[in-house]
């Protein structure tokens, strides 16, 4: 069984990073949003900024497996 921070496929220590989310204003961190997406005329999708949680992603340098988390350990940027 993989320990915390180890790849579940090959048991290699994973490295932390993020997946950038591009918009007209530049790059930002991906953020998790609760509930189902709702359409917005102006932005495409309604977002409640106060409910968003930044997503951190771990990557295995050996096999490339990705694991993403939206938890209280994340720091808002």
N, C-alpha and C positions, 0 to 999 in steps of 0.2 A: 504494500500500500504506500502511496506517495505521501511524503511529509509536506507540511505547509511550505509553499514556494517551490516545490518540485513538480516537474512535468508528470502528469498522470499516465502518459504513454511510455516515456523512456527513463523516467526518474532523474533527469538532468536538472540542475538548479536553474530556475527560470529568471529572466531579467525583467525589471519593471520598465514600463514606457507608457505611451498613450497613442491613440489614433486621432489625428487631427481632423477637424470638421471644417471644411472650407465654406465661407460665405462671401458676400460682396465686401464685407468689412475686413477680410483676412482669415487667418486660421484661429480656431478656438478648440477647446477640449470637447469631446463628445460628452453629452449629459443624458442621464436616464430621466424619463418623465413618467409619472404614474398614470394609469388609466389608458383608455383607448384614444387614438389620435382624432382630433376634431378639425375640420376644415376651417380655414380663415381666409377671407377675401384678400387681405393685405399681405400676409406672410406665408400663406400656403397651409400652415398648421398652427393651431392655437397652442401657445406655450405659457405655462404658469411658472415664471422664473423662480419664485420662492419655493417651489416644490422640486426643482431639479437637483439631481445629485451627480457630480462629476464621475466619469467612468475611468478607472485605471485598468490597464491591460498588462498582463504578464505574457512574455514570449519565451518559448524554449529555443535556445540558440542551436540546439542539435537537430530537432525535427521540425521546428517552425510552428508548433502548436500554440494557439492563442487562448488565453483565459481572461475574461473581462469581469470586473467587479464594480458595483455601485454601492459603496458602504460608507460608514461613518469615518473610516480612516482617510478618505479622500479630502484633499484640501481644495477649497474653491479658489480658482484663479481668475 
